[in-house]
């Protein structure tokens, strides 16, 4: 099918080229050969009478025309995708849909995993892809590459719909045989101990608890930087270290590992978790059903 002289299949190729800024990576994303993608780029250049991608050293950069096309092209594809996927009803008992969620391993452990165990009983044909946080989760959401983003509500985008799921609080966690800890810790004891913290994005971006201590002027002695919440307990067991993490996560870990948790020596803020989705998916009954399932799980 053609529209204004352009094969509509080329719109998908154009979006991939503008996103990946590489013929090779765009071809891989669309499962095409590199010559086929090069041919698509040639036809797009002829249509727009512009190079679109120009080589600068070892990489390609977008021309001003391509920069102006990126947003509208992505918007068109999102609307087409939503329209083609739209159903008046969603029957989870027969659907084979794959849902894509972006979540930290904290949310995967305390919310998504138990929810999927329950969903499996009534919707055995559904599949789920849970992708880890990137350094720009809101950009991934804006691009429509995921169905749901599970994120702290102070980080949600003001441009897309969202809903609060639950509140959690921070606790200190240590090995159950940590002799440095009795019933709790004073601020001085807390700061003198070795700490385990979790960061993402190649260890460059800290989580809320670390930002809190930094902003409050507490200089902790950080011994280990983990790349996921799931790693933290393994850096505590058998050591005198301590970590600050979410209560729901600490409770989950303590059921199967020799850990104990207690209140931090200073008052800490409540952490509110939310789910967010793209406005183009707001009327999608399947996404609405999944949101309801996560809300049910969050109430337990």
N, C-alpha and C positions, 0 to 999 in steps of 0.2 A: 504493500500500500504506500502511496506517495501523497505528500501534502506539501503544496507550494514547491513542487519540484524536488522534494527531499524524501528519500526512502526513510520511513519511520524507524526502521531498524538502526539507522545511522544515529538517531537521537540517543539510543542506549550507548552506542559506541562513543559518541561525543561526551556523554556524561562520564564514562569511564576514563577517557583521555583527560578531561578537565580535572577529574578527581586525582588520578594517579600521576599525571604529568609525565607519562612514560608509555611509549607504544608497547613495550614488553610487558609491563605490569598491567596495563589495561587489557591486553590480550589474555593474560593469565586470569584476570578477574572474570572475564566473559567466556573463558574456556575456548578461545579462538587461537588460530596460529598467528604468529607475528606478521607474516606477509598479508594475511587477511585484514589485520588491524591497520597495517600500513596503507592498504588499499582504501580502507574506510577513511583514514585521515586525509588521504589525497582527495577523495570525493568531497569531504567536508571543507577542505581548503578551497576547492573550486567553487563550492556553493556559496561560501561566505567571502570569497575573494580576499582571503587573509591566511597567514601562515598558522595561526592559532597556537601552535607550540613551536618555539624556536630554541635551538641549542645554545646554552651558555656554559662553556667549559664542559664538565662531565654531566650536566643535567639539563633538562628542558624547563623553560619558563613560559607562562601564558602571555600572549599578546594582550593589549588592552581590549580588543574585541572579545577574546576568549574569557577574560576576567568578567566582562559584562554579561556573557552568556551563562556562566557557571550557575548562578542563583536561579534564573528563570528556567533553565533546562532541568535542574534538579526538582524544582517545584512542579513542572509539567509531569515528570515521571512519577512523582509521589501521588499526584492527583489521578493519573492513569492507573497506578497500582492499586490505589484505594477503590477506584471505581470498578476495576476488574475483579477485585477480591470481595466486593460487597455482597452480602447475603442478607435476606430478610430475617433469617433465623440461623442459629448455630446449634448443631446437634453434636455435642461432644462425644456421644456414644459411638458415632460412625465416622467422625472427622479424622483425617490423617494429617492435619495441618501441623507445621513446625513453627513454634514460637521462638523468637530470639529475644533473650533478656540480657541486659548488661547489669552486673552486680559485683560488689566486692565479695570476697569469700566469706566475710562476716554475714552478709545477707543471704548468701547461698547456703550457709550452714544453718542459721537459725530460722530462716523463713522459707526459702525456695525448696530446699531438700525435703522437709516434712510436708510441704504443700504438694510436691510432686508425688510423694508416696501415697497421699490420700487421693489425688487426682487419678492416679493409675488405676484405681479400683473401678472408676466409672467412665474412664476415657482412655482405654488401652491403646487406641490408634494414634494418639497425639505424640509428638516428639518435641523436644526442647533443646535449644542451643543456648548455653549460658556462657557469655563472653566476659572476660575480666575487664576491670576499669582501664581506660586509657587516660592519658593526661588531659584529654579534652572530651569528656563524656557528653557534654552538652552539644558539641559539634556533631558527634555521632548521632545523637537524637535528632538534631535539626535536619540532618541528611536523610533521616528516615530509614537508617540501616538497622534499627532495632525496633522491636514492638514495645518493650517496656524498659525504662531505666529505673533502677532501685538505688536511691541516693538520699543522703541527709537533706532534710527539707530546707536548710539554709543555703543549699547549693543549687536548688532547682532553677530552671529558666522561667522568667516571668512571661515568656512568649508562648509557652505551651501548657496545656492542662496538666494538673497533678492532683494527687490526693494523699493525705497523711495515712500512714499505716499503723505505727506504734511509737511509743516513747521507750527509751532505754536509759540506763545510767551507767556511770563508770565505777569500776571497782579495781582494787589492787589484787594481783594474782601472784602466787609464789608456789614453789615446791612445798608439799605438805610437811617435809622434814627440814625446812629452812630454819635453822636455829637462831637466825638474826631477827625473826619475827615471832612475837608472842601473840597477844590478842590484836595487835595493831601496830602502827608506827607513828612516831612523832615526825614532824616535818624534817628535823635534822637527821633522823635515822633514814627516812625515806630518800633524802637527797644524797646521803653518803653511800647508798647501795648501788650496785650495778643495775642498770635498767635495760630492758629489751623494748624496742619500739618497732612499729610497723610503718613502712613508707612504700609508696608505689611510684611508677614512672622512673625506673632505674635508680630508685632510692632518693629521688630529688623532691618529692612532694610528701609532706607530712600529713598525718591525720589530725582530727580535731583535738584529741587529748594532748598531743605534742605542741600544737599551736597554743593551747590554753596555758600550759606551763611556761612556754616561752614568753607569751604576752604578760603573764603574771610575774615574771622576773625570777622564776625558779630555774636554777641551773642544775639539771640532772646529769648524772654520770652515765652516759649511754655506752654500754659495752657491746650490744648487738643490735644491728638494724636488719629486721626481717622484711621480706618482700610480700608477705601475706599474713593475715591473722592466724591462719592454720599452723604456721610455723612457730608462733610465739611459745606455746607450751613446751615444745621440745628444747627450747633454749633456757627454760626455767628448771625443768626436772633435773635433779642431781646437782643443783647450783644454789648459790645464795642470792641470785638475782631476783628482781621484781619487775612486773609489768603492770601497766594500767590498760584495761580493756573493758568492753561492754559486759554488763552483768549477764545478759542472755548467753553470750559466748562463753563466759567463764563457767556458767552453770552447765553448759553442754560439755565442755572439756573436762570438768571435774567429775562427771559421771563415769568416765573411763580412764582418767589419768590421776596420778597422785598429786593433786593440786588443792589449794584452798584459796579462798578469796575473802576480802574484808574491805571496809570503807576506806577510801583514800584519806590522808591526813589533812586535806584541805577541801572545802566544798567545791564541787565541780558541776558544770551545767548539765542539764538533761539533754540527751541526744534524740531528736525526733527524726524518724525515718519515713520516707515518702516514695511513691511510685509516680513516674511521669511518662507521658506518651505524646506522640505527635498529634497535632490537631486534625490532620487528615485521617487519623485512625479513630477519632473520637466516637464516630457512629458505627464502628466495626463491632458487630455483636460477639465475635470471637474474642476480641481484645477486652470487651466489656465483661465477658464471662470469666476470662483469666483474672482480670482485676478483682472481680468478686471473690474468686477462689483465694487470692492472696489476702484479701481483707478478712475472710473467714479464718484463715490460718493465723493471721496477726492477732486475732482476738483470743487465741488460746493461751 
